[in-house]
């Protein structure tokens, strides 16, 4: 079976891109990163270059408007014929038109247990609310911000004394594992996406998958879909 093709969009550090690049070289990953594209000068692009993966800076500040930027971005993405387009720290809200063009192929990783805390500053907001469990989600991108169907989540207990920074630092490696696990089950075809919804076999995915502490991706019935 051929590897699924991933284009990763990012705006900064690119640690999630780094995790995908690393995981994609492991046996059985089932996917490869075929290009990384940033909307501003981003350290993460070097990670792709370091592995011989094409890395493109499409600087938003060089375009007169969003439509021009998105048109160039769409052209670059389509040139790669990707199966999945992964937003990994891509700090731009995409237009409805753009999202529709790549419907069912756009995934995002978000540092909260959606639908809680869409948008920015998720760790600080979680701490301010005094909640005890935080986490991250991988979801389909729809025109509304951080609101698309969630495929899988990873949970993280908040500890006394946690700060936004300590929480972010503990969550990050769990995000990496979550994102890689999601790309693996999608690339293997164990989870499918159609008309804006996930399914497993003939069953709609009506409860999110969970990545547990042993890096197993488990469904609501406790079945293990994958072990990283
Ligand atoms: C991650 O926390 C991700 O969940 C969020 O932005 C951050 C990107 O980090 N969307 P990195 O650039 O992948 O290191």
py3Dmol code that shows the C-alpha trace and the ligand (Angstrom):
import py3Dmol

protein = """\
ATOM      1  CA  UNK A   1       0.000   0.000   0.000  1.00  0.00           C
ATOM      2  CA  UNK A   2       1.323   3.449  -0.833  1.00  0.00           C
ATOM      3  CA  UNK A   3       2.098   5.956   1.892  1.00  0.00           C
ATOM      4  CA  UNK A   4      -0.469   8.710   2.438  1.00  0.00           C
ATOM      5  CA  UNK A   5       0.844  12.147   1.540  1.00  0.00           C
ATOM      6  CA  UNK A   6       0.831  14.882   4.183  1.00  0.00           C
ATOM      7  CA  UNK A   7       1.304  18.589   3.746  1.00  0.00           C
ATOM      8  CA  UNK A   8       1.951  20.303   7.086  1.00  0.00           C
ATOM      9  CA  UNK A   9       1.113  23.978   7.613  1.00  0.00           C
ATOM     10  CA  UNK A  10       2.824  25.815  10.452  1.00  0.00           C
ATOM     11  CA  UNK A  11       3.745  29.236  11.758  1.00  0.00           C
ATOM     12  CA  UNK A  12       6.542  28.689  14.258  1.00  0.00           C
ATOM     13  CA  UNK A  13       8.606  26.180  16.189  1.00  0.00           C
ATOM     14  CA  UNK A  14       7.259  23.131  14.388  1.00  0.00           C
ATOM     15  CA  UNK A  15       7.651  20.517  17.093  1.00  0.00           C
ATOM     16  CA  UNK A  16       4.502  18.755  15.871  1.00  0.00           C
ATOM     17  CA  UNK A  17       5.932  18.745  12.362  1.00  0.00           C
ATOM     18  CA  UNK A  18       9.148  17.301  13.831  1.00  0.00           C
ATOM     19  CA  UNK A  19       7.161  14.518  15.497  1.00  0.00           C
ATOM     20  CA  UNK A  20       5.410  13.660  12.236  1.00  0.00           C
ATOM     21  CA  UNK A  21       8.687  13.682  10.319  1.00  0.00           C
ATOM     22  CA  UNK A  22      10.221  11.308  12.849  1.00  0.00           C
ATOM     23  CA  UNK A  23       7.231   8.993  13.132  1.00  0.00           C
ATOM     24  CA  UNK A  24       6.804   8.830   9.362  1.00  0.00           C
ATOM     25  CA  UNK A  25      10.172   7.110   9.034  1.00  0.00           C
ATOM     26  CA  UNK A  26       9.217   4.347  11.483  1.00  0.00           C
ATOM     27  CA  UNK A  27       7.941   1.031  10.167  1.00  0.00           C
ATOM     28  CA  UNK A  28       4.221   0.918   9.539  1.00  0.00           C
ATOM     29  CA  UNK A  29       3.574   4.636   9.816  1.00  0.00           C
ATOM     30  CA  UNK A  30       1.762   4.614   6.498  1.00  0.00           C
ATOM     31  CA  UNK A  31       2.290   8.280   5.784  1.00  0.00           C
ATOM     32  CA  UNK A  32       5.004  10.638   4.666  1.00  0.00           C
ATOM     33  CA  UNK A  33       5.401  14.390   4.936  1.00  0.00           C
ATOM     34  CA  UNK A  34       5.704  15.628   1.343  1.00  0.00           C
ATOM     35  CA  UNK A  35       5.929  19.345   2.113  1.00  0.00           C
ATOM     36  CA  UNK A  36       5.905  21.865   4.953  1.00  0.00           C
ATOM     37  CA  UNK A  37       4.548  25.346   4.317  1.00  0.00           C
ATOM     38  CA  UNK A  38       4.758  28.324   6.682  1.00  0.00           C
ATOM     39  CA  UNK A  39       2.914  31.636   6.512  1.00  0.00           C
ATOM     40  CA  UNK A  40       5.802  33.498   8.186  1.00  0.00           C
ATOM     41  CA  UNK A  41       9.491  32.799   8.796  1.00  0.00           C
ATOM     42  CA  UNK A  42       9.271  29.671  10.943  1.00  0.00           C
ATOM     43  CA  UNK A  43      11.973  27.645  12.658  1.00  0.00           C
ATOM     44  CA  UNK A  44      10.007  24.511  11.861  1.00  0.00           C
ATOM     45  CA  UNK A  45      10.795  24.768   8.168  1.00  0.00           C
ATOM     46  CA  UNK A  46      14.393  23.836   8.946  1.00  0.00           C
ATOM     47  CA  UNK A  47      13.234  20.544  10.439  1.00  0.00           C
ATOM     48  CA  UNK A  48      11.675  19.620   7.113  1.00  0.00           C
ATOM     49  CA  UNK A  49      14.704  20.743   5.123  1.00  0.00           C
ATOM     50  CA  UNK A  50      16.920  18.710   7.430  1.00  0.00           C
ATOM     51  CA  UNK A  51      15.079  15.598   6.299  1.00  0.00           C
ATOM     52  CA  UNK A  52      15.109  16.572   2.649  1.00  0.00           C
ATOM     53  CA  UNK A  53      11.410  17.459   2.697  1.00  0.00           C
ATOM     54  CA  UNK A  54      10.451  20.511   0.621  1.00  0.00           C
ATOM     55  CA  UNK A  55       9.861  23.495   2.903  1.00  0.00           C
ATOM     56  CA  UNK A  56       8.224  26.626   1.605  1.00  0.00           C
ATOM     57  CA  UNK A  57       7.809  30.054   3.136  1.00  0.00           C
ATOM     58  CA  UNK A  58       4.690  31.720   1.786  1.00  0.00           C
ATOM     59  CA  UNK A  59       4.911  34.951   3.720  1.00  0.00           C
ATOM     60  CA  UNK A  60       1.436  36.335   4.354  1.00  0.00           C
ATOM     61  CA  UNK A  61       2.889  39.824   4.688  1.00  0.00           C
ATOM     62  CA  UNK A  62       3.862  39.694   1.022  1.00  0.00           C
ATOM     63  CA  UNK A  63       0.246  39.366  -0.109  1.00  0.00           C
ATOM     64  CA  UNK A  64      -2.195  42.246  -0.404  1.00  0.00           C
ATOM     65  CA  UNK A  65      -5.095  40.304   1.068  1.00  0.00           C
ATOM     66  CA  UNK A  66      -6.192  36.969   2.446  1.00  0.00           C
ATOM     67  CA  UNK A  67      -7.677  35.854  -0.865  1.00  0.00           C
ATOM     68  CA  UNK A  68      -4.327  36.261  -2.622  1.00  0.00           C
ATOM     69  CA  UNK A  69      -2.473  34.414   0.117  1.00  0.00           C
ATOM     70  CA  UNK A  70      -4.967  31.561   0.215  1.00  0.00           C
ATOM     71  CA  UNK A  71      -4.971  31.228  -3.548  1.00  0.00           C
ATOM     72  CA  UNK A  72      -1.170  30.818  -3.560  1.00  0.00           C
ATOM     73  CA  UNK A  73      -1.384  28.438  -0.602  1.00  0.00           C
ATOM     74  CA  UNK A  74      -4.024  26.317  -2.309  1.00  0.00           C
ATOM     75  CA  UNK A  75      -1.926  26.114  -5.473  1.00  0.00           C
ATOM     76  CA  UNK A  76       1.088  24.918  -3.489  1.00  0.00           C
ATOM     77  CA  UNK A  77      -0.957  22.385  -1.569  1.00  0.00           C
ATOM     78  CA  UNK A  78      -2.628  20.988  -4.666  1.00  0.00           C
ATOM     79  CA  UNK A  79       0.733  20.607  -6.390  1.00  0.00           C
ATOM     80  CA  UNK A  80       1.568  18.030  -3.711  1.00  0.00           C
ATOM     81  CA  UNK A  81      -1.666  16.050  -4.174  1.00  0.00           C
ATOM     82  CA  UNK A  82      -1.911  15.437  -0.432  1.00  0.00           C
ATOM     83  CA  UNK A  83      -4.229  12.976   1.257  1.00  0.00           C
ATOM     84  CA  UNK A  84      -4.135  15.098   4.418  1.00  0.00           C
ATOM     85  CA  UNK A  85      -3.310  18.685   5.179  1.00  0.00           C
ATOM     86  CA  UNK A  86      -2.291  19.073   8.810  1.00  0.00           C
ATOM     87  CA  UNK A  87      -2.467  22.410  10.587  1.00  0.00           C
ATOM     88  CA  UNK A  88       0.212  22.107  13.272  1.00  0.00           C
ATOM     89  CA  UNK A  89       0.584  25.447  14.972  1.00  0.00           C
ATOM     90  CA  UNK A  90      -0.680  27.307  11.896  1.00  0.00           C
ATOM     91  CA  UNK A  91      -1.758  30.637  13.318  1.00  0.00           C
ATOM     92  CA  UNK A  92      -4.245  31.711  10.664  1.00  0.00           C
ATOM     93  CA  UNK A  93      -7.966  31.450  10.368  1.00  0.00           C
ATOM     94  CA  UNK A  94      -8.791  30.048   6.947  1.00  0.00           C
ATOM     95  CA  UNK A  95     -11.715  31.279   4.870  1.00  0.00           C
ATOM     96  CA  UNK A  96     -14.841  29.213   4.342  1.00  0.00           C
ATOM     97  CA  UNK A  97     -13.955  28.922   0.654  1.00  0.00           C
ATOM     98  CA  UNK A  98     -10.496  27.522   1.439  1.00  0.00           C
ATOM     99  CA  UNK A  99     -11.843  25.077   4.015  1.00  0.00           C
ATOM    100  CA  UNK A 100     -14.514  23.830   1.567  1.00  0.00           C
ATOM    101  CA  UNK A 101     -11.901  23.355  -1.149  1.00  0.00           C
ATOM    102  CA  UNK A 102      -9.991  20.914   1.049  1.00  0.00           C
ATOM    103  CA  UNK A 103     -13.006  19.516   2.903  1.00  0.00           C
ATOM    104  CA  UNK A 104     -12.455  16.191   4.667  1.00  0.00           C
ATOM    105  CA  UNK A 105      -8.689  16.501   4.293  1.00  0.00           C
ATOM    106  CA  UNK A 106      -7.891  19.336   6.715  1.00  0.00           C
ATOM    107  CA  UNK A 107      -6.890  18.359  10.247  1.00  0.00           C
ATOM    108  CA  UNK A 108      -5.843  20.548  13.154  1.00  0.00           C
ATOM    109  CA  UNK A 109      -4.162  19.877  16.478  1.00  0.00           C
ATOM    110  CA  UNK A 110      -5.456  22.062  19.271  1.00  0.00           C
ATOM    111  CA  UNK A 111      -4.153  22.239  22.857  1.00  0.00           C
ATOM    112  CA  UNK A 112      -7.406  21.724  24.758  1.00  0.00           C
ATOM    113  CA  UNK A 113     -10.140  19.167  25.219  1.00  0.00           C
ATOM    114  CA  UNK A 114     -12.485  20.637  22.640  1.00  0.00           C
ATOM    115  CA  UNK A 115     -15.169  21.916  22.725  1.00  0.00           C
ATOM    116  CA  UNK A 116     -13.553  23.512  25.782  1.00  0.00           C
ATOM    117  CA  UNK A 117     -11.245  26.437  25.099  1.00  0.00           C
ATOM    118  CA  UNK A 118     -11.249  27.066  21.371  1.00  0.00           C
ATOM    119  CA  UNK A 119      -8.894  29.865  20.320  1.00  0.00           C
ATOM    120  CA  UNK A 120      -5.746  31.067  22.054  1.00  0.00           C
ATOM    121  CA  UNK A 121      -4.231  30.871  25.568  1.00  0.00           C
ATOM    122  CA  UNK A 122      -5.861  27.542  26.321  1.00  0.00           C
ATOM    123  CA  UNK A 123      -3.516  26.605  29.181  1.00  0.00           C
ATOM    124  CA  UNK A 124      -3.961  29.873  31.046  1.00  0.00           C
ATOM    125  CA  UNK A 125      -7.730  29.726  30.605  1.00  0.00           C
ATOM    126  CA  UNK A 126      -7.873  26.151  31.890  1.00  0.00           C
ATOM    127  CA  UNK A 127      -5.828  27.107  34.958  1.00  0.00           C
ATOM    128  CA  UNK A 128      -7.927  30.197  35.606  1.00  0.00           C
ATOM    129  CA  UNK A 129     -11.053  28.036  35.627  1.00  0.00           C
ATOM    130  CA  UNK A 130      -9.521  25.651  38.148  1.00  0.00           C
ATOM    131  CA  UNK A 131     -10.333  22.530  36.116  1.00  0.00           C
ATOM    132  CA  UNK A 132      -8.445  19.337  36.897  1.00  0.00           C
ATOM    133  CA  UNK A 133      -8.119  17.715  33.464  1.00  0.00           C
ATOM    134  CA  UNK A 134      -6.726  19.437  30.418  1.00  0.00           C
ATOM    135  CA  UNK A 135      -5.502  17.966  27.129  1.00  0.00           C
ATOM    136  CA  UNK A 136      -5.337  18.208  23.367  1.00  0.00           C
ATOM    137  CA  UNK A 137      -7.581  17.348  20.431  1.00  0.00           C
ATOM    138  CA  UNK A 138      -7.162  16.460  16.780  1.00  0.00           C
ATOM    139  CA  UNK A 139     -10.158  17.545  14.747  1.00  0.00           C
ATOM    140  CA  UNK A 140     -11.421  18.201  11.250  1.00  0.00           C
ATOM    141  CA  UNK A 141     -11.233  21.824  10.217  1.00  0.00           C
ATOM    142  CA  UNK A 142     -14.517  23.531   9.434  1.00  0.00           C
ATOM    143  CA  UNK A 143     -15.077  27.244   8.805  1.00  0.00           C
ATOM    144  CA  UNK A 144     -15.820  27.894  12.503  1.00  0.00           C
ATOM    145  CA  UNK A 145     -12.650  28.167  14.591  1.00  0.00           C
ATOM    146  CA  UNK A 146     -11.612  24.972  16.428  1.00  0.00           C
ATOM    147  CA  UNK A 147     -15.144  23.636  16.109  1.00  0.00           C
ATOM    148  CA  UNK A 148     -14.931  20.690  13.693  1.00  0.00           C
ATOM    149  CA  UNK A 149     -15.626  17.057  14.584  1.00  0.00           C
ATOM    150  CA  UNK A 150     -13.017  15.687  16.980  1.00  0.00           C
ATOM    151  CA  UNK A 151     -11.240  12.459  16.056  1.00  0.00           C
ATOM    152  CA  UNK A 152      -9.177  11.888  19.194  1.00  0.00           C
ATOM    153  CA  UNK A 153      -7.996  13.459  22.412  1.00  0.00           C
ATOM    154  CA  UNK A 154      -5.289  13.000  24.994  1.00  0.00           C
ATOM    155  CA  UNK A 155      -5.888  13.982  28.602  1.00  0.00           C
ATOM    156  CA  UNK A 156      -3.503  15.497  31.088  1.00  0.00           C
ATOM    157  CA  UNK A 157      -4.042  15.975  34.810  1.00  0.00           C
ATOM    158  CA  UNK A 158      -3.379  19.485  36.024  1.00  0.00           C
ATOM    159  CA  UNK A 159      -1.041  19.466  39.005  1.00  0.00           C
ATOM    160  CA  UNK A 160      -0.995  21.932  41.867  1.00  0.00           C
ATOM    161  CA  UNK A 161       1.579  24.569  41.090  1.00  0.00           C
ATOM    162  CA  UNK A 162       1.128  24.216  37.334  1.00  0.00           C
ATOM    163  CA  UNK A 163       1.618  27.346  35.296  1.00  0.00           C
ATOM    164  CA  UNK A 164       0.579  27.900  31.693  1.00  0.00           C
ATOM    165  CA  UNK A 165       4.190  27.174  30.723  1.00  0.00           C
ATOM    166  CA  UNK A 166       4.540  23.977  32.743  1.00  0.00           C
ATOM    167  CA  UNK A 167       1.225  22.731  31.435  1.00  0.00           C
ATOM    168  CA  UNK A 168       2.200  23.504  27.847  1.00  0.00           C
ATOM    169  CA  UNK A 169       5.539  21.740  28.319  1.00  0.00           C
ATOM    170  CA  UNK A 170       3.940  18.582  29.752  1.00  0.00           C
ATOM    171  CA  UNK A 171       1.214  18.526  27.140  1.00  0.00           C
ATOM    172  CA  UNK A 172       3.457  18.988  24.114  1.00  0.00           C
ATOM    173  CA  UNK A 173       4.909  15.459  23.923  1.00  0.00           C
ATOM    174  CA  UNK A 174       1.418  14.071  24.406  1.00  0.00           C
ATOM    175  CA  UNK A 175       0.231  16.244  21.505  1.00  0.00           C
ATOM    176  CA  UNK A 176       2.980  14.790  19.368  1.00  0.00           C
ATOM    177  CA  UNK A 177       1.941  11.231  20.142  1.00  0.00           C
ATOM    178  CA  UNK A 178      -1.721  12.065  19.579  1.00  0.00           C
ATOM    179  CA  UNK A 179      -1.098  13.636  16.194  1.00  0.00           C
ATOM    180  CA  UNK A 180       1.060  10.737  14.996  1.00  0.00           C
ATOM    181  CA  UNK A 181      -1.473   8.174  16.215  1.00  0.00           C
ATOM    182  CA  UNK A 182      -4.270   9.983  14.370  1.00  0.00           C
ATOM    183  CA  UNK A 183      -2.321  10.116  11.128  1.00  0.00           C
ATOM    184  CA  UNK A 184      -1.556   6.426  11.448  1.00  0.00           C
ATOM    185  CA  UNK A 185      -5.181   5.318  11.871  1.00  0.00           C
ATOM    186  CA  UNK A 186      -6.335   7.616   9.083  1.00  0.00           C
ATOM    187  CA  UNK A 187      -3.571   6.529   6.730  1.00  0.00           C
ATOM    188  CA  UNK A 188      -4.275   2.872   7.432  1.00  0.00           C
ATOM    189  CA  UNK A 189      -7.927   3.512   6.550  1.00  0.00           C
ATOM    190  CA  UNK A 190      -9.099   2.253   9.954  1.00  0.00           C
ATOM    191  CA  UNK A 191     -10.826   5.581  10.406  1.00  0.00           C
ATOM    192  CA  UNK A 192     -12.408   7.234   7.390  1.00  0.00           C
ATOM    193  CA  UNK A 193     -13.669  10.738   6.759  1.00  0.00           C
ATOM    194  CA  UNK A 194     -16.651  11.470   4.593  1.00  0.00           C
ATOM    195  CA  UNK A 195     -18.903  14.518   4.337  1.00  0.00           C
ATOM    196  CA  UNK A 196     -17.390  16.071   7.427  1.00  0.00           C
ATOM    197  CA  UNK A 197     -17.717  13.030   9.679  1.00  0.00           C
ATOM    198  CA  UNK A 198     -15.440  10.260  10.939  1.00  0.00           C
ATOM    199  CA  UNK A 199     -16.390   6.601  10.820  1.00  0.00           C
ATOM    200  CA  UNK A 200     -14.874   3.286  11.805  1.00  0.00           C
ATOM    201  CA  UNK A 201     -15.988   0.544   9.462  1.00  0.00           C
ATOM    202  CA  UNK A 202     -19.680   1.200   8.883  1.00  0.00           C
ATOM    203  CA  UNK A 203     -20.142   2.930  12.238  1.00  0.00           C
ATOM    204  CA  UNK A 204     -20.071   6.697  12.646  1.00  0.00           C
ATOM    205  CA  UNK A 205     -17.553   7.746  15.270  1.00  0.00           C
ATOM    206  CA  UNK A 206     -19.910   9.232  17.820  1.00  0.00           C
ATOM    207  CA  UNK A 207     -17.463   9.305  20.717  1.00  0.00           C
ATOM    208  CA  UNK A 208     -13.917  10.530  20.384  1.00  0.00           C
ATOM    209  CA  UNK A 209     -10.951   8.184  20.495  1.00  0.00           C
ATOM    210  CA  UNK A 210      -8.596   8.573  23.440  1.00  0.00           C
ATOM    211  CA  UNK A 211      -4.842   8.178  23.508  1.00  0.00           C
ATOM    212  CA  UNK A 212      -4.123   6.564  26.859  1.00  0.00           C
ATOM    213  CA  UNK A 213      -0.972   6.690  28.983  1.00  0.00           C
ATOM    214  CA  UNK A 214       0.431   3.623  27.241  1.00  0.00           C
ATOM    215  CA  UNK A 215       0.110   5.395  23.880  1.00  0.00           C
ATOM    216  CA  UNK A 216      -2.789   3.207  22.844  1.00  0.00           C
ATOM    217  CA  UNK A 217      -5.546   4.769  20.804  1.00  0.00           C
ATOM    218  CA  UNK A 218      -8.739   3.412  22.300  1.00  0.00           C
ATOM    219  CA  UNK A 219     -12.380   3.763  21.287  1.00  0.00           C
ATOM    220  CA  UNK A 220     -15.311   4.329  23.608  1.00  0.00           C
ATOM    221  CA  UNK A 221     -15.885   0.567  23.901  1.00  0.00           C
ATOM    222  CA  UNK A 222     -12.312   0.081  25.068  1.00  0.00           C
ATOM    223  CA  UNK A 223     -11.083  -1.445  21.811  1.00  0.00           C
ATOM    224  CA  UNK A 224      -7.464  -0.665  21.005  1.00  0.00           C
ATOM    225  CA  UNK A 225      -7.127   0.626  17.455  1.00  0.00           C
ATOM    226  CA  UNK A 226      -3.417   1.248  17.571  1.00  0.00           C
ATOM    227  CA  UNK A 227      -0.426   1.192  19.854  1.00  0.00           C
ATOM    228  CA  UNK A 228       2.306   3.669  19.032  1.00  0.00           C
TER     229      UNK A 228
END
"""
ligand_1 = """\
14
LIG
C 0.828 23.332 19.625
O 0.573 23.473 20.981
C -0.442 23.078 18.871
O -1.379 22.308 19.575
C -0.987 24.461 18.669
O 0.152 25.258 18.429
C 1.296 24.647 19.022
C 2.291 24.443 17.929
O 3.524 23.983 18.415
N -1.977 24.504 17.624
P 4.656 23.515 17.404
O 4.913 24.665 16.441
O 4.153 22.293 16.680
O 5.834 23.234 18.253
"""
view = py3Dmol.view(width=600, height=400)
view.addModel(protein, "pdb")
view.setStyle({"model": 0}, {"cartoon": {"style": "trace"}})
view.addModel(ligand_1, "xyz")
view.setStyle({"model": 1}, {"stick": {}})
view.zoomTo()
view.show()
